[in-house]
């Protein structure tokens, strides 16, 4: 059983505020051609859930990724691990929150694979994974919640105030994943930050590239943070909880002499240490 340290998001839709659709500029950056073969979320594999559409129901076409559909897909999967293929410009924030919590509460290991774009509400969903992998050519976009509010200036002011806890909840989720101060995550959101695949991994918002994109190069050698992420991935495969993995890696970074492991043979040394840790914990 996997116990996640990702924080919960306990929010309900305000009665006078509605989630906003992604703007046209964001939709233009999304490759809508990357879709599942049909509407069955598990058609790509016995343990794969495809989220290759806007988040929430499209009022015109009826398409979109909904919490109801994801809940049904999770119930239908009997495998011990779950993979989520993600390519979405975002959409309904509250549907995204519900999907995030569904994945977060599932006791099995969840691996999120960002195939193209995970923006807005979809980037929140991505953070629910025990392991997050992104394509080298993929993108992750973080921004503050967008809404449509109807009413007079007092209603507008109240709507703005209503969104404060939503942005704070998202910043907490991003900060927990990247292991940064919440103010840093909030600054990313304020600036509507776009991360390339490499930038997402470097920032800690993704754990590694997609398997097909992982290529051993000299740049990987002697890279302590990259090696730590590889150890984290190995520990995750042993169903060690995220919080326990983070505690172990924090201790490792603070261990006297640990820097001596960063050598031209760093990958082998770190892998050996990871196996030793796994043997100790199992």
N, C-alpha and C positions, 0 to 999 in steps of 0.2 A: 504494500500500500504506500502511495506517495503522499507525503504531507508537505504542502506548499507553504512558503513563507510570503507569497504574493498577497498584498493587503486586499481585503474585500472592498467592494464598492457598494455602499448601502444608500441608494438614491432612488427617488421616485419622480415621475414626470410631473412638474408643476401644472396646475390646471389651466393657467393662462399663458403658458410658454410651450411652444412646439419645436421639436428638433428640426434643424434646417437641412435641406438637401445640399450635397457638395456643390460648390460653385462651378461655373462653366470652365474656368481656367484649370481647376483641379481635375474635372472630368476629362479634359483634353489630354492630360498627362497619363491617364489610365488606359491601358491596352485592353479594351473590352472584348477583343477577339480571343483572349485566353479564358475559355469557359469549359465547364464540364461537358462531357458528351451528351448527357441528358440531365434531368432534374434530380436524379437519385444521388444523394450526397456521398454515398459510399461506393459508387461505381468504379472508382479508380483503384480500389483495393479493399480487402476485408477489414482494414482498420484505418482507412483514410476518409477524412471529411473534407470536402471541397467547399471553400468559401471564395468563389470566383465571380462575385457580383457586388452590387451596392448592398450596404447593410440596411435591413428593413425592407418593407414591401413597396415595390414601385407601383404607385397608384394607376399608372397607365397600362403596364404590361403584366402586373401581378408577379413579376420576377423579384429577385432579391433574397438575401440571406436573413432569415428570421430566427429568433430564439426557439420558436416552436419546432422549426425544421431541425435545428442543431440538437435539441433535446431528443427528438425522435431518432436522429442518427446515432447519438451516444447510446441510447437504449438498444439499438440494433447491433452494436459492435460488441463482440464477445472476446476479442483479443485483449491481451494484458497491457498493450501499449496502443496509443492513438496518435496518428499523424494528422495535422491540419494543414492543407495546402491553401495559401492565402494570396489573393490578388484582388484588392478592393480599394476604391477611393474613399471609403467610409460611407457615411449616411446618417441614419437615425442613431443619435448618441445613446438613447436609452435601450434600444435593441442591442447595441454594442455592449453596453454594461451588462445586460442580461446574459449575453453569450459569453462574455468574459467570466462571469460568475459561474456559469454552467461548466465551463472548462476547468476553472480553478477548483471547483468542488469535486470534480471527478477523481476518484482515488487512484486511477491509473496514470502512468507517465504520459504526458502530452508533449509532443514535439511539433512546434509550429514552423512551417517552411514558407518563407515569403518568396513567392515565385516572381513577382513583378513589383507591385506597389502595395504597401500597407499604410494608408493615410487616415488621419482623423480617427473616427471610431474604430476603424480596422487596426490602427496601431495599438489601441487599447486592448483589443482582442489578442493581438500578438503577444502581449506581455503575460498572458495567462499560461504560456507554455513553460514546462520545466526546462525545455531546451528550445532556443529560438535560432533558426538558421535562415540565412538570407542569401539570395543570389548576388554574385559580384556586381551584376548589372541591375540589381534591385534597388528599391528606394523605400525609406521609412519616413513619414512626415508627421510631425507633432505640432498641434496648435491648440488654442483655447476653444472651448465649446462654442458652437455657432447656434443661434436660435432665431426664431421669428416671434416677435411679441406684438400684440395688438392692443391699442389703447392710447391714452393721453400721455403727457410727459411724466406724470407720476407713475403710470403703469410702466413706462420705459425704464425709469429709475429703479422701480421695484424688480423688473425683469433682470436688469444688470446685477442687482444685489443677489437675486436668486441664483445666478450662475456661479457666484464665488465658490461655494462648496463643491460644485462640479469640477471646476478647474483645479481646486486643491486636491480632490480625489484622484484626478488623472496625474497630477504632478507627483503625488505619493507613489502611484503605481510605477511610473517611469523611474523615479528616484530609487525605488526598491530594486528594480531590475539592474540599473546601471551602477548601483552602489555609490550614488552621489548625493549631495545635499539637496533637499527638496527645492530650495531656491534656484539651484542650477537647472533642474528640470522645468521649473516654472519659467525661467528665462528662455529655455528652448521653445516652450509653448508660446510665449509672448512674441517671439521673433518668427513664428511659423517656420520652424527649422526643417529643412530637407536633409536627410542623411543618405549618402550612397551606401552600398553594401559594406564597403571597407570602413566608412565612417561609423556606421551603426555598430560594427564589431569593435572598433577602436573605442567607441563611447561606452560599450558594455550593454547596449540595448539589444544586441544580438550576440549569441555565444560563438557562432562560427558561420562560415559560408555553407551553402548547400553542398552536399557530398560531392557532386559532380564538379564543383568549383574549387574544391580543396586540392591545391597543387603544392607539393613540397618545393620551396625555393629557398635560396640563401637568406632571404629576408625573414624567414620563420626562425632561423637559428639564432640563438642568443637573445630571443625576445621573451622576457619574463612574463609579461601579461598574457601573451599568446599561449605560452606553455601552461600558465595557470588555468586558462580557459579550457585547454585540452584535458587537464586533470579534472576540472569540474565536470566536463562531459563524460569522462570515464566513470567518475563517481556516480553521476546521475544514472548511468546505465545499470548500476547496482541497486537502483531504487533507494538511494540515500537522499533524504529530504534536502530541499534547497537551503533551509536555514542551517542544517548541520554541515552541508558542504561549504557554505560561506564562512562558518566558524572555523572549520579546518583550514581553509585557504588563508584566512586572516592570520591564524597562528603560524602557518607556513611562511607567509611573507615576513613575519616578525621573528622567525627563528634565526639565531646567530649562525652565520656561515651559509645561510640559504643562498646568498648571492653567488657563492662559489659554484652552484649548479649551472649557472648561465655560462656555458662554454660552447665550443663548436659541436660538442656532443650533447647539447642541451636537451634535444628532443628525446634521445634515448634515456638520459638521466631522469628527466621529469616523468617519462612513461614508467620507468622502473619504480620511482617513488610513488606514483599513483597506484601501481599494482600492490606495492607494500601497504599503502593506506587502505586499499580495498580489502586485502587479506586481514588486516587488523580489525576492520569494521564488520566483517562477515563471519 
